[in-house]
Amino acid sequence: MSGGSPSARTLIALETSCDETAAAVLRGTELLASEVASQVAIHRQFGGVVPEVASRNHLRALKPVISRALDAAGLSIDRIDAFAATSGPGLASSLMIGASAAKGLAVSLRKPYLSVNHIEGHLLSPFFGDARGVRPSVGLVVSGGHTLLLEIEALGKYRLLGQTQDDAAGEAFDKVGKLLGLPYPGGPNVDRLAAQGDPKRFDFPRSMMDSSDFHFSFSGLKTSVRYLLPKLETLPLPDLCASFQEAVVDVLVAKTLRAARVTRSKVIAVSGGVSCNSRLREKFRAACEKRGLELLIAPPSLCTDNAAMIGYVAALRFANGERSPLDSDIDPNLRLVSTN
């Protein structure tokens, strides 16, 4: 991925907020290498992420992942000018491993350390590789743990417009996938089956789609699926998946477009793991094209948890002269902006 900054300094970013162990090397904002060790197969047997299992596997995987990233970038560790890591939000035991490793490397090599908010990494990932950089826009962060609408003014200048009041969209996908007997994680499997189904077969609720605010709610939709299942003589999985998915996507697209209209934004930036969903991308593209809006969605490799997006934020802040104190702590409940 092309890019770069005037200083062209190199950094390593680490991401261990949940169950992905990731490292990326950047020169300025140019991505030199990105490595991810997934734990999906490990946690599938439990039907979800087990924090203790995740942290143990981070410990095993982190050093090899860092080594692979350095090898792919063609650099030795002593050529790195700064170290960055996700400090939150996420699982405390997982966050601690990446942050401690980055701080340890920074101390041993006498280099700066940068603490990065995981949500900010997602939020700005659609701008990665864009020569125009971060621009005023409406950002939708939609993942397993978060569903947020924010107005982006510039790097570090964000205004919260709305957020989920219960389940995040990705969480709803995974829970409905589990109700339907699909393997973990449910989201990608729902998307795959939905492609073969009729999205109009079941009329599921579009909660809060017409509310005057920009908040979301997906818990009622999940409950509707649960109550419907015992009434069905057969289980039409493709139609169920397509109808459920359509309900989620309709709300996300409608709320985001309304936010763009109210804020008079001409750019919409969509990020997070759920932005890999094929129907979400299709409906956003069609809606933005119809309204003359520019749509930015990161490639799938930058949508799920990865260190490249963390490195991008770190590189922008590093170029601005920002540094984080070595005694800065992780925060599992870290917010990007105040809700007050």
Buried (B, 14 or more C-beta within 10 A) or exposed (E): BEBEBEEEBBBBBBBBBBBBBBBBBBBBBBBBBBBBBBBBEBBEEEBBBBBEBBBBBBEEBBEEBBEBBBEBBEBEBEEBBBBBBBBBBBBBBBBBBBBBBBBEBBEEEEBBBBBBBBBBBBBBBBBBBBEEEBBBBBBBBBBBBBBBBBBBEEBBEBEBBBBBBBBBBBBBBBBBBBBBEBEBBBBBBBBEBBEEBBBEBBEBBBBBBEEEEBBBBBBBBBEBBEEBEEEEEEEBBBBBBBBBBBBBBBBBBBBBBBBBEEBEBBBBBBBBBBBBBBBBBEBBEEBBEEEEBEBBBBEEBBBBBBBBBBBBBBBBBBBEEBEBEEEEEBBBEBEBBEEE
